[in-house]
Amino acid sequence: MPDDASTLPMIAAHGADRLQAVTIDSYNVELKDDEGFLGDRASKGAFRDIVENWRKLYRKDGEDPFGDEPSEKLTKKALDEGLMKNSLAAAAVIHSAVEEFAQELALVIRRFLKLKAWKDTERFVIGGGFRGSRVGELSIARASIILKAEGIKIELVPIRNEPDEAGLLGAAHLAPKWLFKGHNAILAVDIGGTNIRAGVVELNLKKEPDLSKAAVWKFELWRHADEKKIDREGAVDSLVKMLKTLIDKAEDEKLKLAPFIGIGCPGIIKKDGTIDRGAQNLPGNWESSKFNLPLLLHTAIPKIGGEDTAIVMHNDAVVQGLSEAPFMTDVEHWGALTIGTGLGNVRFTNRTDDDD
């Protein structure tokens, strides 16, 4: 593997705090209390733990409204159906879990707002896999009411794009717009604790130059969490195969890909493309100083459309949040929380034409 990151085309630093549209004030904050990391109390797994605790009460007196299915295996569809079923017990479990989880989410948001870097945040966009369900949307709405009742002026809104697509769409905001001249699409990668997704994002700049009309054209998905034996090298190989498949599909459809790959990845991303911490849910040791995903991808895909490939990697919550940048111009300070395997977080300040 190359050991000199300077050999790559450089359009922006990995993990940069200044991008074209925003300044990143803070991200990947790990809040703690006496019970551990606060983010663990507002994650997808935390919600299922809460559901399990309410189900136990029913098991003591009779039949579980969700049968024998373990709570950690309940799908988003099954949870949503619990709200709609004729079973009052199932609905009671879900409504109780929503209320308890909303209280935890509100608590976490209050703690973020006490941080200096998060002061004066006007709006939180809530993304991640949990948001992509009716139960998740209800939890967000309930947390919003809890905060309003306490006199906390903060707006909570579900991310407008499908969360899985938002993690790809935000990658277009990692590159300067001059890179897109003469091109109409880019490659994007969203690495998560459960899935790795790669896609082609159509920029649609003729419709809206601010990327608000960008759309995912096609994507490839690999659910690494289901693999019994998978290591870091296998994960990279699978990602490379997905990207090459997408390049071929784009060429077949005459899409002109920009020579760029934007990546969202869990953890603190260092300028050289290594990961400082926060990638513990990925297969293998991604936090090794000897592991550099952008360098590996550049070695595997050195050119796109005959031009040298430029690669920029940032935190996955940052990238998902960036998909909302065109729609956040009415506020100055805003943040994003991604509720998934963990609780991703980022705080942005919009940049203006007067900024250096």
N, C-alpha and C positions, 0 to 999 in steps of 0.2 A: 504494500500500500504506500502511495506517495507520502512523504513526511513533510512536505513544504506546501502549505496552503496558498502561498503567493503564486503558484503556477496556475491557479484557477482565474478565469475572468472575474473581476471584482466589480459588482455594481452596487452592493450594499453589504455592510458587515452582518454576519449572523448575529441574531439576538440584539439588533440595534435598538436604541431607545428613541431615535429620531427617524421617522419615516416621512413619506411625502405629505400625507394628510394629517398625521397625528404625532404627538410625542407620547411615549410610553412612560408613565410616571412610576409604575410599580407593576410587577406581575409575579405569579407563583409564590405569593406570600403564604407562609406556613404558620398560622395562628395556633397557639396552644393554650390550654387551661389545665386544671388539675387532673382532668380525665384524658388528656392527650390532645391530638390535633383536632381543632374545631371543625376543619373541613370534612373530617370523617363522619361528623354528625349531620352533614347535609350532602350526602352522596347517594347514588343509586342503591348501593348496598345498605346504607342506613335506613332508607325507606322500607326495604324488604325486611330488615330486622324489626322495624316497628310493626309492620304487618304481622310478622310471626308472633310478636308478643300479644297482640290483640287476638290472634287465632287461638292461642293457648287458653285463653279464658273460655272460649266456646268448647274446646276439647274437654275441659273439666266437667262440663255439664251435658255434653251430648256431641252431636256431629259437627265436624268442622265444615263451614260453608264452602271452603275451597277443596274439600276432599283430601286426598293423600299427597297432592303435589307439594313438594317442599317450597317454602316461601322464596328461597333464592332462585328457584327455577320458574317462578311465575313470570310470564311474559307481560309486556306492556298491554297487549290485547286482553289478556286474562284479567289484569288489574282494572282496565277500563270497563270490561264487561261486568265486573263486580259492582260498578256503580249503577248499571242498567238492568241487572237481573231482577227477577221477581223476588229473589231471596233478600229479605230485609237484613238477615244476618250478614250476608256478604257485603251489602251496601254499608251496613254499620261499621264493619271492619275497615273498609276503605275510607269512609268519611272520618273515622277516628284517627286512622293513620295519616291522612292528609292534614288534619288539624295539628297533630303532634309534630309532623315534619315541618309544617309551615312555621310553627313556633321556633324550631331549631334553625331554620333558614333565616328567619327574622333576627334571631340572636347573632348569627354569624355576620349578617349584614351590618348590624349595629357595631360589632367589633371592628369591621373593616373601616367604617366611617370614623372611628376614633383614631385611626392611623394618620400621621401627618401627610403622607403622600396621597391619601384618599379623601382628604378634607374637601368639602364643597362639591362632592360628587352629586350630580343632579339626576342621573338616570342609570339604572342597571339593566343591561340586556341579559336575559337568562337563556342559555343554550345548553348543549350537551344532550345525550340520549334521553335523559329523564324528561326533558321539556317536550320531546316528541310524542307525548301521550296526553290524553284528557286528564288523567290523574296528575300528571306533572303540571299542566297548565292551571289546574284548580289549586294546587299547592302554591304556585307562584302568586296567583290572585289572592289567596288567603293571606300569604305573608305580606303582600302589599297593604292589605287592609289593617293588619296588625300594626305595621309601622305607622300608617296614617293615624291610627287611633292613639298612638303614643306621641303624636306631634312631630314625627320625623319626616321631613320633606324630601322624599326620595321616590322616584317613579320606577316601578318594576315592569318590564315588558318582555314577553317571550320573543326570542329571536325570530325574525320574520321568515327566513328561509328554513327549509328542512335542516335540522342540525347537522346531519351527515353531509349535506351539500354545502352548508355554510363553512365547514372546515376546509373545503376545497376552494370556494369562492374567495375567501379572504386572502388566499395566496397571491392573487393578482395585485394586492396592495403592498406587497413586499418589494416590488420592482418599480423603478422610475418609468414614467409613461413613455419616454423616448425609446425605450427598448421595444415597445409594441408597434412602432411605425413599420408599416408594410406587413404586419402580421394580424391574425384575427383570433388567435387562441394560445393558451399556455398549458403546460403540464403542472398538476398540483398533487400534493401528497398529504394525507392526513393520517398520522400515526397515533393510535390510541391503545389503551390498556387491554382492549378486547379485539379490535379490528385494525387492519391496515388497509387504507383505501387510496387508490390513485385514480385521477380523473383528468379529462380534458375540459378546460373552462373556456367557453366562447366569450370573448370580451365585449362584443356588441358596442364598440366605442362610437360607431356612427349613430346609434340610437341615443346613447347618453355617454358623454366623455368622462363622467365621474365613476364609471364602472357599476352604476346602479342597475344596469340591465344585463350584467354578466350572468351567464347561466352554465350549469354543468351539462356538457354535451353527452359524454359517456364516462363511465367509471368502471373500475375493476375492484373487487372486494376480496380480501382474504381474512378469515376469522382465525387468527393465530391462537386465541384462547381455547379453541376446541382441539388443538393439536396435542397429542400425547407426548411427542418428542419433537421439540423444535429448539434450535439454538439461534444465536444472533446472526451467524453467517447464513443460516437457512432463511431467516427473515429478510435479510438484504437481497439474497438471490431471488426470493419470491417477489419482492418489490421491483427489482430490475426487470423481471419477466413481465410484470403488469405494465410497467412503463413502456417497454418495447412493443408490447401488444397494442397499446394505445397510440403510439407513434405510427405504427403500421395502419391502424384504422383511420387515423387522421389523414395520412397520405392518400389512402384509397378514396377518401371523400373530398380530397383537394383542399383540406383545411391547412392554412399556413401557420404552423406552430412557431411562436417566438422561441429563440434559443435559451429557454429559461425553465427551471423547475423550482417551484416554491413549495416549501415543506413546513408543516406544523408538527411538532414533536413534544411530548411531555418533558418538563424539566426546565432548569435554568440553562439557556443556550449561550455558550461562550463565543467570542468573536471569531475564534478559529474553527468553529463548527463542532467542537466537542461539547459534551453535556456535563455540567457540574454536578447536579443532583436532581432528583425528582422523576427519574425514569425507571423506578424499581418495578413497575408493573409490566415492563416490556421483556420479551424473551431473551435471556442472556444478560450480560453486563454491558449496558449501553453507556455507563458512566466512566468507563475506562479512558484514561488519557490517550490511549493508543487507538481508540475507536473513533473514526471520523466519518459519519455517514455522507456528508456532501462530497468528500474526497472519493469515497468508494463509488458513489453514483456517477461522478464525473469520469472516473476511470472506465466504468461500464458503458456510459453514454457520453463520450467526449464531444460529440457534435449533434446538433438537431438542425435539419434542413441545410446542412453544409456549413453551419456557423458554430463557433465554439459555445458549448453549453455553459451558461451561468446558473449558479444555484444559490439560493438563500434559504436558510432555515431559521425558524423562530419557534417559540413556545406555542403549543397547540391552542391554548385558550386565547392567546394574542391573535393568532391567525383567524380563529372562528369569530372573534370579536371584530376584526377588521372588515368582515363582510358587511357589518352594519355602518361603517364609516360614512358612506354617502347619505345615510338617513339620520345622522346625528348632528347635522350642522346647526340645528336650532339650540343646542346647548354647548357649553364650553368644556365641562368636565363630565366624563361618563365612564362607566365600567362595564365589564362583562364577567359573568360567572357561568361556568360550564359544569353542569351536574351530571357526572358519569361515574366511572370507576373511582374517581376522586373528585375534588372540587377545584376546578381550574379557575383562575382569577386574573384580571388585568384591569388597570385604571389608565384611561387615555385623557389627554388634553388636545383639543383640536388645534391645529396650526392654522395661521392666517398668512395672507400674502406678505404681511409685514415681518413675519418671523425670518430670522437669518437662515 
